[in-house]
Amino acid sequence: SPHRDFTSLTTAGTRHANQTVFGATEIQTKVTLMLMISPRMASGMQEKQYTPSLLNFFIYNPTFGPREGEEEKKILFYHPSEVEKNEKIRNVGLCEAIVQTFCPTKPAKSLHTQKNRQFFFEPEDNFWIVMVVRNPMIEKPNKDGKPPTIEYQEEEILDTVYGAVVRECYSMYKLFNGTFGRAMEAGGVELLIQKLEKFFYRYLQTLHLQSCDLLDVFGGISFFPLDKMTYLKIQSFVNRVEESLSLIKYTAFLYNDQLIWSGLEQDDMRILYKYLTTSLFPRHSEPELAGRDSPLRPEVAGNLLHYGRFLTGPTNLKDPEAKFRFPKIFVSTEDGYEELHLIVYKAMSAAACFMISASVELTRDFCEQLDGLVGPQLTLLASDICEQFTVNRRISGPEKEPQFKFIYFNHMNLAEKSTIHMRKTASVCLTSVHPDLMKILGDINCDFARVDEDEEIIVKAMTDYWVVGKKSDQRELYVILNQKNANLIERRLRGFVRRSSTTFSSWIDGDDRLGLFHHTKICQCCRVS
């Protein structure tokens, strides 16, 4: 549709040398100004809107049934399982033909039709994952009792967003089961099918496609801001625990669902962080203690009272029937991967993840030793972090309604920050802006992905909103401003620029002194669609 086509709406973009803190040298930046018209934001008709939904999800290997009559052997997993066998074979065969016929030289990514969209991903040689999503649609009522008119919104689905969802499905499977090849080596096709069915039967129930947006593309990590002294206390805590409990190979420390410390590789921590913050932590949520008096501190000799508890493993150490089984995860190493026990231990809003080789049997004595050592210290640390956070908020004064909302992502350290999302879990995505503005952010991100050079795009929506996207030195920033007087937009943006470095540096990872919009030149004309 023309209102979504960035190319057709692009005005005479200007190129200029731009000095920012992102790069030590001058970089070339393309600035584009567009007027975007959204039918949903402009229309006042009474209509029923249906969000994207999962139609099919299947995994196949074309080498497992090469001869006629053996096509069913190719199918390793198919959702929904109650689909008739011939339809499964037909759908898998169609995807196989598309991949082999139309994309012989480079991997197929997606197939667009009026009613649905198919996404293809080959995570391992000859293993294909296919996800079929029904396009969002609008049901328009007709007069005289006629059936309603169905209008499919095929352009409302972004390949980048749902392609990232498919890749994340595989990454989450691999976190808990290892690669497909590992299952084949251990027990052949039968074991692989068992693992796929056991994992994806539960995982796909948590897949809420209507909640997916730009954050799923980034798959970033939210870092908790700390002063140096508190950070050193946490580092000292990690060192003491790893020294006292030598079985621990890796540790991660989080507070309030934000990462502070990790000993894992970035890609492993990224998917583990996703699991913790969207699945494990929400299932064990507890009242937030921030703002209340600090809990009893174990400063008196012999006082071991604490708020620590296991989120994985035994729920009650005093229970004689307690089971000491922990989930196992797979992380990458230089020569492949290794299997680990995952122990997640939480006190108040602080959580520590300890990873131990799966070859070690974890006993009651070890868990009691960990509880006695970690519980009091983690409770004290959680209290210190809470106090420091409260003091900083008191010093900074009462929060004011920001004049802009933003999403930031750093590709180098996966740092992610959003003031648009009020809550983001696997099942819930509460945003403070209209869905059409989120779609514009996704469109800008798609435009950034087409070119390698740094770029800047400015979009004018029809509801007095301006959306600015900036890509520079492996960092991306998306800002939404509300400005009714279009004549003041340049002055407003430049005023925002002057405050951005100080404001953003207190929110985002320390290296990012965001001089993003310095020397920004805005085109003064636009073409209305």
N, C-alpha and C positions, 0 to 999 in steps of 0.2 A: 504494500500500500504506500502511496506517495508520501504520506505524513511521517512514515518511519524511515524513509530513504535518505540517509545522511548525504549521499553523493548528490542527489538532485536538489538538495536544499543548501548546499555549501555555497557561500558567497565567495567573493574574491579574497581568498586567504592571503595573509601577508606573512612573509618570512623575515626574521630579524635575529640578530645576535642577542642572546639573553644571558646575563650573568646571574646565576643562582648559587645558593649554598650547596645544592645537590652535586654540582660539578666544579672542579677546580678551574676548568677552562670554559670558554664561552661555548654555548651550544645553540643549535638552530631549532627554533620552535615555530610550529605552525599554529596560528590562531584562527579559529573558525567561529562564526556567529550564525545561529540558525533560529528560525521561528518554527516551533513544533506544535501542530494541532492534533489533539487527541479526541477521537470520536466519543470515547466514554466520558471524558471530562466536559465535553461541550454539549452532550446530548442530555435532554431532560425526560426522555421517554420512559414509560414504565415497562421494564424488561426484566427477564430472569437471566442471570449470568451464571454460568457453570465453569468452575475452575478446572485446570488440567488434572487428569486422573490417569492412573496406571492401568493399561489394558493388558499387556503381556510383558513377561520378563523371562528370558530363557537363555540357556548356555548350551552350546553344541561344539562338537569337534568333527569336521567333515571327513577326517581320515578314519573314523571309527565305523562308518557304514558305507564303504565305497561302491558296493555292488547293489544292483537293483533288488529290492525286497528287504534290504537291511537298513533302510533309511532311519528307522526308529532308534538304531544303535547310536546314531550321531547325537541324539538328544540326551544331555546329562542332567538338565533341570528345566522344568517348565512350570510357569505360573500364569494363570491358575491351573492347578493340577487336574481339575475336572473337565478340561477341554478334551473333546473327542480326539482319538489318536490320529486319524487322518488329517484333521485340521492342524494338529501340531506339526506333523510331517510337512504339510503344505506350507505352513508359515516359515518353518526352518529352511525348507528348500528354496523359497522365494528369497530369503535373506542371503543364502549361500550363492544364488545366481547373481544377485545384485553385487555382492562383494567380488565375485570372480569375473563377472562380465564387464561391469561398468567402472570398477576400480582395480584394474590389474597391476598398476604400477605404484599406487600409494594407498594407504589404508582408507577404507570407507568410514565416514563419520556419522552421516545422518541421511535420511530419506524423507522428503517433505511431500505430504498428500493433503487433500482438503480436510479430511476428518482426523488424521493423526500424524504423528511424527515418529520415525524409528531412529534409534541411536545405536551405533555399532562400536564395539571396542574389543580389540584383540590384545589382552594383557600378557598372554604367553603364546608361543607358536602354535597355531591351529586351534586355539581355544578362543571362541568368540562369545561375547556377552551382548545380548540385544535387549533393549528396553523400548517398548512401544507405549507412547503417551497419547491419550486422546486430547486433541486440541481444545482449548477453552471455547465455549460457544454461548451465543445469546439467543434466547427464545423470545420471539416477538409475537404478541397476541394479534390475532386477526378478527375482523368483525364477522357477523352473521354465523357464528359458530364454527367457522372453518378452523382446521388444525393450525396450531401456531407455526410460524416460519422459523426454521433453525438456521442461524448464521454462524458459521465456524470462523473463529478468529485465529487463523493459522499463523499470522505474523506476530502474535502475542507471545509465542514461545521462542526463547533464545537458545540456539544450539550450544553456546558456551556454558550456560547454566546447567542444562540437563545432561550435556556431555560430561560435565564435572561430576554430576550425581552418579552416573554410571561408573566412572573411574573410582569414585569413593566407595561404591558398593564392593568393588574388587579389593580395594585397599583394606576395608574393614574385614572382609573375609580373610585376607592374607594375614592380618594382625593376629587373628585367633586360630587360624588353621594352617598357616604356611601357604606355599604355592600349590597350584593344581598339580604340578609335576611331582611335588613331594608326596601327595596322596597317591598318585599313580605308582610311585616307586615303593610305597609302603604296602599297598593292598590292591593295586590295579583299579580298573574302572568302577568296580563295585564299591570300594571304599570311598572313592571320589564322589560318587553319586550320593552315598550316605551323608557325607560331610556337607555337600551342597544343599541337600534337602533339609538337614538339621539346622543349618545356619540361615539360609535364605527364607525358610518358612516363617521364622520369627522376625528376621530383619526387615523383610518387605512390608510387614505390618506397621513398622515405624516410619516408613517412607511416605512423607506427606509432601507431595509435589507442589501443592499450592503455596507452600511456605518457602520454596527455593528462590534465591535471588543472587545478587552479586557476591555476597559473602561465601556462597557455595563455590563460586569460581575461584576465589582466592584461597579458601581453606586455610586461613591464617590463624594466628595465635594472639590472644589478648594478653599483654604483659601488665602486671601490677606495678605501679610506680612506687618506688621506695627511696628513702634517704640512704646514704652510704652506710651509716652505722647499723641500721636495721638489716640491710642486705648482708653485711659482714656477719651479723649474728646468725642469720640463716645459713650462710656458707659454713660457719663454724659448727652449727648443728648437724649439717649433712656430713661433714668430715668426722665428727665425733661418733655419729651413729655407724658410719661405714667402717670406722676403725674398731668399734666395739663389737659389731656384728659383721664379721669378715665375709660371711656368705653373700652379703648384698653386693651386686655387681653394678647396678645403676640406681639412681635416685632422681625423683622429680618432686618439686615443692610448689604447691599452688595455694593461693589465698583468694577467697571470694570468686572462685572459678576463673582466676587469672594466674598465668604462669609467672613464677619468680626464678626458679632454678631447674635445670634439667641436665642430666648426664647422657641423654640419648642423642642420636643423630637427628637432624632437623626433620626429615621425612617421617621417621618413626614417631617422634614426639608430636608431629602434626596430627597424625591419625589417632594416636593415643589420647591427645587432648580433645579431639572431636568426640571420642567415645566417653571420656570422663564427663565433659560438660553438657552433652546432649542426652546421655543415657544413664550412666551410673549415679552421678551427683543428683539429678532430679529425682531419682527413685529413692534417695536417702536424704531428701531435703529436711532441714531443721530450722527452727526460728533463728533469725539473724540476731546476733548479740551486739552488733555495732550500735553505739549510742548509749548503752547501758553501762553500769559500773562493771569494772573488770572482774572476772571470776576469781575465786580463791587462788592465790599464787603459792606455789610450793616453796616458800622461802624458809619455813621452819624445818629444821633438821628432822628427817623421818616422815615428813608430811608428803605422802604420795598421791593425794587426791588430785584427780584430773578429769578432763572431759573427753579423753581419747576413746576411740572405738574403731573396730575393724569394719570397713565397708565391703571388703571381700574376705572370704574365709569364715571363721567362727563368729557367730553373733553374740555369744556369751561364753567367755573363757571358763566360768565356774560350772558350766553345764557338763556333767560327766559324759554325756552323749554327744558332745560337740564334735563336729567334723572339721578337720584341718585340711580341707581341699581348697585350693585357690585357682582362679582362672589362669590359663597359660597363654602367653602371647609370643609372637615371633618378631624379632628385630634383626635388622641387617648387620652383617659384619663384613670384614674385608674379603673373606673367602666364602661368603654365602649368607647364612642366617643362623641364629641360635634361638632355642626355645627357653622361655623364662616363666617362673611363677610371678604373678602380679599381685602384690600385697598393697592395698590402698587403706591407709589409716588416717582418720580425721579427728580433729579436736576443734570444736567451734567452727570457724570459717576457714581454718587452715587444714590442708590435706597433704600428706606425704605418700608418694608412691615408691615402693621398694621392689626391685626386680632381682630375683635369685634364680640361678640355673635350675632348669626343670629336672635335672638329674639328681638333685638333692631332695630328700624326703623331709618335708616340714612337719615338725612334731609339736605337741602341746608345750613342751619345755621351751622351745624356741619362740613360740608365739607369746608365752608369758614373759619371757625375757625381753622381747621387743616391746610389749605393752608397758612393762615397768620402766624401760629406758626411754621410750619415745613419748609416752602419754604425758608425763609431767612437763617435759621440755617443749613439746608441741603446744600444750595448753598455754604455757608462759609466752611462747613466741606469738601465738595468735592474739594474746592479750596485748603484747607490745605493739604489734602491727595495727591492731584496732585503735589503740591509744594514739599512735603516731598519725594515723589517718584522720582521727577525730580532731587532733590538734591542728593539722594542716588545713582542714576545712574551716575550723574556727578562725584561723589566721587569715585565710583568703576571703572571709566574709560570706554573707548569704549568697546563695546561687541566684543568678539572674537568668531570665529567659534568653538564651543565645539568639543572636540575630541571624545565625546561619546554622545549618546542620551539615555534617560531613561524614564521609567514609575514607579511610586512609589505609594503604597497604604497602609494605616494604617487601619486595621479592627476595631481598638478600637474607633477612633474618625472620621472615614470615610475620613480622609485627603487623597487627591489625587493630584498628580503632574505629568505632562507629558511634555517633551520637544520634543516628537515625533509628537504630534498632533499640527498642526498649526491652525486648526479650527475644532471644533466638535459641530455640531448642529444636529437636528433631520433629516435634509435633506442633510447635507454636512459633509463629514469627510475628511479633507485634512491632510495627513500625510507626513512626510519628509523621509519615508523609503519605500522600496518595499513591496507590499502586502504579499509576501512570508515570509518576516521577521516578519510581524504582525502575520501571521499564526504560525510561530515558537513560538512567545510569548504566543499565546493561547495554543499551545501544552504543553509548559512548565507549564502553569497555570493548565492545566488538570492533569498533572503529580503530581503537588503539592497537588491537591485536593484528590488524592488517599491515601495519607499518612498523619498522624497527626504530625509526628515529623518534626523538622526543616530540611531543605534540600537545596542543591545548585546544579544547573545544568549548564554546559557550553556546548554550541553547536557551531560547526564550520560549517558555510554555505559555499556554493561553490563559492561565489562571494567576497572572502576576508573579510567577516563579521564574527565576533564572537558575540554570544548572550549569556549573562550570566543572570541566574535567581537565586534569593536568597529569601528564605522564613525563617523568624526568628521572634519569639515572636509576632505573629499576624501582622507582617509587611511583605510586599512583594516588591522586587525591581527587575526590569528587565532593563538590560543595553545592548545597541548595540554599538559595537566598530568596526571600520574598520582597519584591520591590514593585510597588504599584506605579510609581512615576518612572517611566522608561528613560526619561531625560536625565535622571539622577543615577542611573545604574553604574556608569563609569566611575563617578565620584564615590559611590558606595563601595564598589569593588576595591578601589585604591585605598579607601579608608580601612577596609578589611585587611588589605595587604599589609599596611603599616603595623597592624596589631597581630598579624598571623604568627610571626616568628616567636614572640613572647608567649602567646597563647598556646600554640601547638607544642612547643618544646616542653611544656609541663605535662602534656598528655601522652606524648608518643615517645618511642625509644630515643635515648639520649643523643644519638648521632644526628638526628633529623632536625636541624634548625631550619624549619620549612620556609625558606625564602622563595616560595613557589611563584608568587604572582608579581614579583618585582619586575619592573620594566615591561609589564604586560600591555600590549597594544590591542585595543578592541575595535573591530570593524564597525563602522557607523551605519552600515546599510544591511538590509536583509531582504530575502525574497520570500514572500508569503505564499504558502501552498494553497 
